[in-house]
Amino acid sequence: MWRRAAALGRGLRGPPGRQRSGTGSPGGGPRGERAPKIYTKTGDAGFSSTFTGERRPKGDRIFEALGATDELSSAIGLAGEFSSEKGHAFVEQLHKVQCMLQDVGSNIATPLSSAREAHLKRTSFSKKPVLELEQWIDSYSEQLPPLRAFILPSGGKSSAALHFSRAVCRRAERCVVPLVQAGEADPNVAKYLNRKLFWKAPLGWSLSAFLHPRFLSIAGYKHT
């Protein structure tokens, strides 16, 4: 399962050997041990840190891109839940994309202008995920009838959620492109968001068409 692999697999547990099931505090830790606070107050002055250790204003375009990417993952998660309820086969792909977005965020949070070799080894983003998305796009596009007109973002909960995540993806791409152009992020990150945008489009169109046949005529679909 790709689900939760990146986000929940790290950081929420204490060091090995310090957890004792069924004893101690309600949180499961040893008696008297206090859980660390999840707030640090280091951002109260309006600054935050990149992975390279830089302190930048929270309005910096790096954090704008990180926020848009986080929103995108949340939107995909919602689409995944709706799609899972319907038993759609592509749910695992959505979960895998969420995991890849963790890597996208890592690359964005590591501006190349201040990154050392050790940073780059941990946060580089390869072309392999881009090629995988292109394969998915080709596969779904082959299942669609020709598109003759613009399509309204609707067609049921799953389809509407996919269309919404597509719109968020478009904004995330707009945030990342200036970073790539400035030499602060890997070009493959922008390519990945671009391909993901075009992957979600046929995915949403497919659901609109196949789940709601009446939508075919409204959207301008014509079977050949």
MINUZA-555975 format. One record per residue (C-alpha): x, y, z. Coordinates in steps of 0.02 Angstrom, whole numbers, padded with zeros to 5 digits. Layout:
BEGIN
<X = X Y = Y Z = Z> $
...
END
This chain:
BEGIN
<X = 00000 Y = 00000 Z = 00000> $
<X = 00063 Y = 00170 Z = -00050> $
<X = -00065 Y = 00254 Z = 00061> $
<X = 00007 Y = 00351 Z = 00206> $
<X = 00180 Y = 00281 Z = 00169> $
<X = 00265 Y = 00449 Z = 00157> $
<X = 00165 Y = 00558 Z = 00274> $
<X = 00130 Y = 00443 Z = 00420> $
<X = 00278 Y = 00326 Z = 00412> $
<X = 00397 Y = 00447 Z = 00495> $
<X = 00399 Y = 00565 Z = 00640> $
<X = 00242 Y = 00517 Z = 00735> $
<X = 00323 Y = 00381 Z = 00839> $
<X = 00456 Y = 00402 Z = 00971> $
<X = 00629 Y = 00323 Z = 00960> $
<X = 00633 Y = 00131 Z = 00955> $
<X = 00629 Y = 00049 Z = 01124> $
<X = 00541 Y = 00192 Z = 01212> $
<X = 00362 Y = 00138 Z = 01180> $
<X = 00271 Y = 00021 Z = 01298> $
<X = 00102 Y = -00037 Z = 01245> $
<X = -00032 Y = -00028 Z = 01377> $
<X = 00070 Y = 00059 Z = 01511> $
<X = 00099 Y = 00237 Z = 01564> $
<X = 00006 Y = 00387 Z = 01496> $
<X = -00154 Y = 00381 Z = 01390> $
<X = -00042 Y = 00411 Z = 01238> $
<X = 00045 Y = 00245 Z = 01266> $
<X = 00213 Y = 00314 Z = 01325> $
<X = 00302 Y = 00277 Z = 01489> $
<X = 00234 Y = 00358 Z = 01645> $
<X = 00294 Y = 00535 Z = 01671> $
<X = 00357 Y = 00556 Z = 01493> $
<X = 00280 Y = 00708 Z = 01408> $
<X = 00242 Y = 00706 Z = 01224> $
<X = 00336 Y = 00841 Z = 01128> $
<X = 00236 Y = 00994 Z = 01083> $
<X = 00187 Y = 01007 Z = 00901> $
<X = 00214 Y = 01195 Z = 00897> $
<X = 00383 Y = 01279 Z = 00910> $
<X = 00342 Y = 01466 Z = 00906> $
<X = 00489 Y = 01491 Z = 00788> $
<X = 00372 Y = 01554 Z = 00653> $
<X = 00284 Y = 01685 Z = 00758> $
<X = 00385 Y = 01825 Z = 00680> $
<X = 00329 Y = 01776 Z = 00505> $
<X = 00481 Y = 01675 Z = 00454> $
<X = 00506 Y = 01490 Z = 00422> $
<X = 00651 Y = 01375 Z = 00377> $
<X = 00694 Y = 01284 Z = 00217> $
<X = 00776 Y = 01112 Z = 00221> $
<X = 00943 Y = 01197 Z = 00191> $
<X = 00922 Y = 01298 Z = 00352> $
<X = 00881 Y = 01465 Z = 00273> $
<X = 00758 Y = 01577 Z = 00363> $
<X = 00639 Y = 01656 Z = 00238> $
<X = 00477 Y = 01757 Z = 00254> $
<X = 00323 Y = 01648 Z = 00253> $
<X = 00264 Y = 01745 Z = 00102> $
<X = 00415 Y = 01684 Z = 00003> $
<X = 00370 Y = 01596 Z = -00158> $
<X = 00449 Y = 01435 Z = -00094> $
<X = 00322 Y = 01424 Z = 00046> $
<X = 00184 Y = 01475 Z = -00074> $
<X = 00231 Y = 01327 Z = -00184> $
<X = 00242 Y = 01211 Z = -00034> $
<X = 00070 Y = 01266 Z = 00024> $
<X = -00007 Y = 01238 Z = -00148> $
<X = 00072 Y = 01065 Z = -00157> $
<X = 00004 Y = 01023 Z = 00015> $
<X = -00170 Y = 01080 Z = -00038> $
<X = -00154 Y = 00971 Z = -00193> $
<X = -00114 Y = 00817 Z = -00090> $
<X = -00264 Y = 00853 Z = 00022> $
<X = -00378 Y = 00873 Z = -00129> $
<X = -00315 Y = 00709 Z = -00201> $
<X = -00345 Y = 00626 Z = -00033> $
<X = -00527 Y = 00683 Z = -00037> $
<X = -00546 Y = 00622 Z = -00216> $
<X = -00469 Y = 00457 Z = -00163> $
<X = -00595 Y = 00433 Z = -00023> $
<X = -00743 Y = 00467 Z = -00138> $
<X = -00669 Y = 00352 Z = -00271> $
<X = -00634 Y = 00215 Z = -00144> $
<X = -00816 Y = 00214 Z = -00093> $
<X = -00860 Y = 00174 Z = -00274> $
<X = -00724 Y = 00043 Z = -00291> $
<X = -00632 Y = 00131 Z = -00432> $
<X = -00473 Y = 00043 Z = -00487> $
<X = -00365 Y = 00200 Z = -00494> $
<X = -00371 Y = 00235 Z = -00306> $
<X = -00198 Y = 00160 Z = -00279> $
<X = -00131 Y = 00276 Z = -00413> $
<X = -00200 Y = 00424 Z = -00316> $
<X = -00114 Y = 00363 Z = -00159> $
<X = 00049 Y = 00341 Z = -00253> $
<X = 00036 Y = 00519 Z = -00319> $
<X = 00013 Y = 00582 Z = -00141> $
<X = 00174 Y = 00494 Z = -00092> $
<X = 00265 Y = 00570 Z = -00241> $
<X = 00203 Y = 00742 Z = -00187> $
<X = 00302 Y = 00718 Z = -00027> $
<X = 00457 Y = 00707 Z = -00136> $
<X = 00400 Y = 00858 Z = -00236> $
<X = 00386 Y = 00956 Z = -00075> $
<X = 00557 Y = 00901 Z = -00018> $
<X = 00633 Y = 00965 Z = -00179> $
<X = 00541 Y = 01131 Z = -00168> $
<X = 00596 Y = 01153 Z = 00012> $
<X = 00778 Y = 01133 Z = -00040> $
<X = 00821 Y = 01289 Z = -00142> $
<X = 00966 Y = 01247 Z = -00256> $
<X = 01049 Y = 01414 Z = -00222> $
<X = 01089 Y = 01361 Z = -00043> $
<X = 01088 Y = 01172 Z = -00057> $
<X = 01243 Y = 01069 Z = -00020> $
<X = 01282 Y = 00902 Z = -00100> $
<X = 01210 Y = 00810 Z = 00050> $
<X = 01045 Y = 00903 Z = 00028> $
<X = 01037 Y = 00865 Z = -00157> $
<X = 01064 Y = 00679 Z = -00132> $
<X = 00913 Y = 00671 Z = -00018> $
<X = 00792 Y = 00783 Z = -00114> $
<X = 00831 Y = 00760 Z = -00299> $
<X = 00680 Y = 00723 Z = -00409> $
<X = 00706 Y = 00606 Z = -00557> $
<X = 00616 Y = 00594 Z = -00723> $
<X = 00548 Y = 00420 Z = -00687> $
<X = 00385 Y = 00479 Z = -00603> $
<X = 00354 Y = 00596 Z = -00750> $
<X = 00369 Y = 00451 Z = -00873> $
<X = 00252 Y = 00345 Z = -00767> $
<X = 00119 Y = 00481 Z = -00769> $
<X = 00134 Y = 00494 Z = -00958> $
<X = 00097 Y = 00307 Z = -00969> $
<X = -00057 Y = 00330 Z = -00860> $
<X = -00116 Y = 00476 Z = -00967> $
<X = -00099 Y = 00374 Z = -01126> $
<X = -00193 Y = 00228 Z = -01048> $
<X = -00343 Y = 00331 Z = -00991> $
<X = -00348 Y = 00438 Z = -01147> $
<X = -00367 Y = 00282 Z = -01255> $
<X = -00528 Y = 00239 Z = -01161> $
<X = -00611 Y = 00407 Z = -01198> $
<X = -00719 Y = 00459 Z = -01345> $
<X = -00663 Y = 00615 Z = -01438> $
<X = -00689 Y = 00776 Z = -01339> $
<X = -00784 Y = 00903 Z = -01443> $
<X = -00811 Y = 01044 Z = -01317> $
<X = -00763 Y = 01109 Z = -01146> $
<X = -00824 Y = 01005 Z = -01000> $
<X = -00903 Y = 01066 Z = -00839> $
<X = -00819 Y = 01003 Z = -00679> $
<X = -00954 Y = 00887 Z = -00612> $
<X = -01016 Y = 00711 Z = -00646> $
<X = -01032 Y = 00641 Z = -00469> $
<X = -00929 Y = 00657 Z = -00310> $
<X = -00777 Y = 00562 Z = -00373> $
<X = -00771 Y = 00655 Z = -00538> $
<X = -00802 Y = 00826 Z = -00460> $
<X = -00665 Y = 00795 Z = -00330> $
<X = -00543 Y = 00746 Z = -00468> $
<X = -00586 Y = 00904 Z = -00565> $
<X = -00558 Y = 01007 Z = -00408> $
<X = -00388 Y = 00927 Z = -00378> $
<X = -00347 Y = 00962 Z = -00561> $
<X = -00381 Y = 01147 Z = -00531> $
<X = -00273 Y = 01147 Z = -00374> $
<X = -00137 Y = 01059 Z = -00473> $
<X = -00142 Y = 01197 Z = -00603> $
<X = -00111 Y = 01326 Z = -00466> $
<X = 00029 Y = 01222 Z = -00390> $
<X = 00113 Y = 01216 Z = -00560> $
<X = 00099 Y = 01405 Z = -00577> $
<X = 00186 Y = 01422 Z = -00408> $
<X = 00326 Y = 01301 Z = -00450> $
<X = 00369 Y = 01361 Z = -00626> $
<X = 00448 Y = 01526 Z = -00566> $
<X = 00557 Y = 01427 Z = -00445> $
<X = 00618 Y = 01316 Z = -00586> $
<X = 00648 Y = 01466 Z = -00698> $
<X = 00750 Y = 01547 Z = -00559> $
<X = 00855 Y = 01390 Z = -00539> $
<X = 00788 Y = 01352 Z = -00365> $
<X = 00695 Y = 01189 Z = -00401> $
<X = 00720 Y = 01038 Z = -00513> $
<X = 00635 Y = 01053 Z = -00684> $
<X = 00565 Y = 00877 Z = -00662> $
<X = 00456 Y = 00942 Z = -00520> $
<X = 00366 Y = 01063 Z = -00636> $
<X = 00353 Y = 00927 Z = -00769> $
<X = 00275 Y = 00808 Z = -00643> $
<X = 00142 Y = 00934 Z = -00592> $
<X = 00108 Y = 00972 Z = -00775> $
<X = 00084 Y = 00788 Z = -00818> $
<X = -00022 Y = 00761 Z = -00664> $
<X = -00135 Y = 00900 Z = -00723> $
<X = -00161 Y = 00810 Z = -00888> $
<X = -00181 Y = 00642 Z = -00802> $
<X = -00324 Y = 00704 Z = -00694> $
<X = -00414 Y = 00782 Z = -00842> $
<X = -00451 Y = 00618 Z = -00935> $
<X = -00481 Y = 00532 Z = -00769> $
<X = -00617 Y = 00657 Z = -00723> $
<X = -00688 Y = 00655 Z = -00899> $
<X = -00695 Y = 00465 Z = -00896> $
<X = -00798 Y = 00464 Z = -00736> $
<X = -00911 Y = 00602 Z = -00799> $
<X = -00944 Y = 00508 Z = -00959> $
<X = -00959 Y = 00330 Z = -00896> $
<X = -01051 Y = 00364 Z = -00734> $
<X = -01172 Y = 00490 Z = -00809> $
<X = -01216 Y = 00447 Z = -00990> $
<X = -01323 Y = 00604 Z = -01006> $
<X = -01164 Y = 00703 Z = -00976> $
<X = -01098 Y = 00646 Z = -01145> $
<X = -01212 Y = 00760 Z = -01243> $
<X = -01192 Y = 00906 Z = -01122> $
<X = -01002 Y = 00897 Z = -01133> $
<X = -00999 Y = 00875 Z = -01320> $
<X = -00940 Y = 00696 Z = -01323> $
<X = -00975 Y = 00598 Z = -01481> $
<X = -00941 Y = 00414 Z = -01495> $
<X = -00853 Y = 00358 Z = -01654> $
END
